[in-house]
């Protein structure tokens, strides 16, 4: 499951905010997705990423389902975590 948000380009303050939000959600150890979803084995693998470009960038929440888990459940669990609001 991939959930994307369009944001402003990389020459704006959004870049700093996206980096901060990414680290709060998923830093490999103690981010919200790390603790709430990955360590508690609610989904197979949750992650956050961003693609920074000149005009617009994209912020992505993503996750892989466990065996037999529906994609809508993964989507719901990801969306329960705090996330950036589109500009």
N, C-alpha and C positions, 0 to 999 in steps of 0.2 A: 504494500500500500504506500503510495506517495501522495502527500497533500502539500501543494505549493501555494505560496503567497508572493505576489509581485511586489517588489519594493523599489525604492529609488536607486539610482546608479551608485557606483562605488566611490565617487568623489563627494559624497554627502555624509552627513552624520549618521545616516542609517547603517553604514558599514560598521561603525563602532557598536551600535545597538545590536545588530545581528550577531556580531562576535560575542557580545556579552550574553545575549539570550541563548546562543548555541552552547556556551560553556555552562550556563545554569541548567539547561535541559539535559545535555549529554556531554560529559567530559571523560567518560571511560571509567569513572569511579563513583562519584557522589552526585551526579546530576539527577534531576527529577525523573527523567526517563530511565536512567541507570538504576536508580533505587526502586521506583514505583513499578516499573514494567519489566526490565531485564532481570534484576536480582530476585524479584518476586515471581519470576517465570510466568508472568501473565501473557507475554508474547515471546516469540523466539528471539527476536532481535529488533530493538527500537533504535532509531538514529535520527540525527538532525544534520542538515547541511545547507550550504548556501552557494550559489553561483553568482559571483559579483561581476557585473558588466558595466559598460559606460552609461548607457541610457537608463536601463532598468536592471534590477537584480532579482533573484528568486530565492526564497527561503523555503526549505523543504523539511517536513516531518515525514518519517517513514518507519515502516516496521514489517517484519516477516511473521506470518502466522505460525502457531504451533500446529502439529499434525491434527487435522480435523477441525481447526478453528476457522470460523468464517471471517472474511475480510472486513465485513462491517463491524465485527467486534474489535478487530485491531484498530480500525479507524476511530471508533468510539473511545477506546482507551487512550489513543494518542491525543485526541481532541480534549480529553479531560485534563491534560497537562496545560499549564499556562503557555500562551503563544503570542506572537506579535500580531497586531491588528494591521490590516492593509491600509496603506496611506490614502 
